[in-house]
Amino acid sequence: MIGAAATRLLDDFRELNAVDTTCHLGQWPFRLRAAASAEDLRSYAQRHALSSVWVSHLAALFGFDTRSGNTEALRRCGDDLFRVFAVLDPTEATWERELAWMASEGVAGVRVAPGIHGYPAGAARDLAAACAELDLPLQVLVRLDDARVRHPHLPAEDPQPHEIADLIRSAPRTRILLSGLRIEEWEQTRRHLDDIALPHTFLDLWHVNGPLNIVDALGTEDGRWVFGSGYPVQTPEASMLQLTASSLAAAELDAIASGTAHRLIAR
């Protein structure tokens, strides 16, 4: 049960008609209840009045290949609520062929997961450049879970700020969304980039947690942040409550909830 104040804040979130930029279809391997079918995602979107859900399949992250999970995401999430993001592994010899196929299928963007697939973030630079040529955003899943409670059988190593900076620097024309980055990690990444302008670099909200003034600080980087929950691997309501309990201005809330996401995606 949640209190009346939290209920009011969730009602306030519904009024934003947010875009959730970081959702997953399928079963998280390490928690039975961390799973979502397409119907679950639709119910989640209806419950919180989401206008759009960006989704990929967890099977593309944990399977022997990415094609099977991507195919299932396209099959299950074909209506107007969803924007399918294809998962690719840039260290696989077939990534260019897979990217061409994904683009022909009309995916909205591409996701990479260096920590899960076991390569430095900079290894995605050629893929990032190819995404720019196709006018597709590249979402970097910096992490999918909280390392403090990570299952010991998951050998993921989260990319370091300098690796992320190298990828951003190598692909100045690519719209890059960093998912699951903490604010202090973003500050470290920025230092590696010598404070250059980064008009095509964005971050989602799901790993921004702590006192409310942390979210208040997001207004200082206008047009940088988007709402992303990590659902169903993460509990989405925490990010929702933190956003609507902040002192951000209405225009800043609208930008984080949906406006910046609409700019990030091409279709």
N, C-alpha and C positions, 0 to 999 in steps of 0.2 A: 504494500500500500504506500502511496505517496501523499504528502500533505496538500492542503488547499492551495498554498502558495506555489508549490511545484506544478500543480494542475493548471493554475492560471498562467504560469510561464510556458507550459506546453501548449496551451490555447493560443498564447501570443505567437509561438513558433508556427502554429498552423496558419496563422494569418500571413506569414511570409511566403507561403507557397514555394518552398525552397527546392533547389536542385541538390540531390545527394550524389556527389561525384565519386564516391568510393564505396560501392556495394559489391557483393559477391554472390554468385549462384553456386549451390552445391554444399558439400559437407566439409567443414574444417576437420582435419584428421585427428585432432587432439582433444576435442570436446564434443560429446554427443549432441548437445543442444545447440551448438554453433553450426547451424545448417539452415539453408533457405532454398525453397523451390521458387519457381516463377510466381506461383500463387501466393506464397509467403511474402515475396517482394511487393506484389500488388497490394496485399493487405497492409503491409508496412507503410507503403506510400499513401494509401487511403487514410490510415490511422493518423498520419502526421501531415496530411494535405500536401504531399510532395508533388511538384509539377513534373519532375523527371528523375530517373534513376540511371546512373551510369554503372554498368555491370560487366563483369567477366566471370568465367567459371573457374572455381578452385581446382577442378580437374586439370586445367591447363597449366597450373602451377605445380601440381604434385604428381601428374601422370608421367608416362614415359615419353610423351610428346605433347605439343600444345594444340595440335589440330583437333583432336577429339573433343577437348573441352570447349574450344572456340566454336566448333560446329554445333555442339549442344546449346551453347549460349545463343547463337543465332536462331536455332530452331525454337527454343523456348521463349525467347524475349523479342518477338517480332513486332509488337504493337507500339503505339506512339508514346507510351510511358517510358520505354527503355531506350537507352543509347548503349549499344554493345561496344565494349573495348576489347580488342583481341590481345591475348597474351602471346608475346614472342620471346624467344631466347636468342639473343644476337650472337651467341657462341655456336649455335647450330649451323651447319653448312647450308641448310635449306631456308634460312630466315628470309632471304630476298624473295624466293618463290612464295613463301607463306605470306609475306607482306603483300605481294601483288594479288594473291588470291583474296586476302582479307579486304583489300581496297575494292576489288571487284564485287565483293559481297555487300559493300556499303557500310562497313563498320565506321563508328564515329571517332575512333581513336585507337591507340595502341598502349598496352601496359607492359612494363618490364619489371622484373623482380630480382635484382642482383643478389640479394641476400639469400633468397630461396634457391635460385638456380646456380649460385656459386661462382660469380665472376665479379671483378671490380666494375663499378658503375661506368667508368670510362670506356669499357668494352662496348657500350651501346652507342658510341659516337656515330658510327656509320649508319646505324638504324635511325638515330635521331635526325641525321641529315636527310635520309630517305623519307622520313615522315614530313619534313618541311617541304620536300618536293611534291608530296601528295596532299599537302595542306591538312595533315592530320596531327592532332596534339599527341604528345608522348607523356604518359603518366608513369612516373617512377615510384614503384611501391618500395619506399625506403624501409618500411617494416609493416608487417601485418598484425603483429601482436606486441604485447608489452614484454620486453626482455626479462623483466623481473619475475614473470610467471611463465616463461617459455618452457615448453616440455623438453626434457633433456634429450629426447630422440629427434628433435628438430635441429639440424646442424646449421641453421641460418646465422650469418654474420652480417649485421646491419652495415651498410655503406658508411664510410667516414666522410665528414664534411669536405675534406680536400678532394676526395673522389667525385663527389657530387659537383663541386665547383669545376673540376676538370671537364665533366660532361657538359655543363652549362656553357662553359667557355668555348668548347669545341663545336657547339651547335647554336650560334647566335640567332638564327632565323626560325628555330623550332620552338613552338609553344610547349613548354615543359611544365607539368604539374607534379610537384613533389608531395607524395602522400605519406603521412605519418611522421613528419619531421617535427621535432620539438623546437620551440622558439629559440632556445639557446644554441641549438645546432644550426638553425638558420642564420643566426648572428655569426657563428663561426664560419659558415659557408660564405657569407658576404665578405668577411675579412679576406678570405682567399681570393676573392674576385676584385679586390682593390676598389670597392665602392663604385664600380662601373654601373651604368644604367642597365636595368634588366627588365625591359618591357614585356618580354615573353616568358617570364618565369613566375609560376604561381604555386601556392601551397594550400593544402586542405587542413581542416580543423581538428580531426579526430584525436590527435595526440597532443593538442594544446590543452593542458589541464593544470589546475592549481588555483590560486586566488583569482577572484573575478577581474582584478586589474590586469591580469595577463591578457585576457580577451579585450579589455579596453584599449590596450596598446596596439591592437591590430589596425585601429583607425589611422595610425601614423603612416601606414603603407597602403595608401589608397589603391584599390583595384588589384591587390596581391593575393588576398585570401578568398577561399571558397569553402562552402560547407561540405564536409565529407565525414561519414560516420564509421566506416569500416564494418558495417552491418553485413552478415550476422556474426562475424568474428568478434566484434566489439559491441558493447551496449550503446546504442545511439543516443538515448535520452540524456546522457551526461553532457554531451556536446551541445545538444539543443538547449538544455537548461542554462548552461553557462553562457551561451550566446544571448538568449533573451533576458537574462539577469544582468547583463552588462550595461554600461552607461553609453554605449555607442549611439550615435545619432541615427535617425530613421534611414537616411540615405546610405549610411555605412552598413547598417543591418541588411538593407535590400541588396547592396552590392555583394556582401558575403553570402547571403542566402541564395541568390540566383543571378544577379546582374553580371558578375565577373565570369561565372560559368558559361553564360550565354555568349560572352565575348571569346571564351577559350575554345569553344567548339564551333566547327564550321557548318554542321548540318544538324 
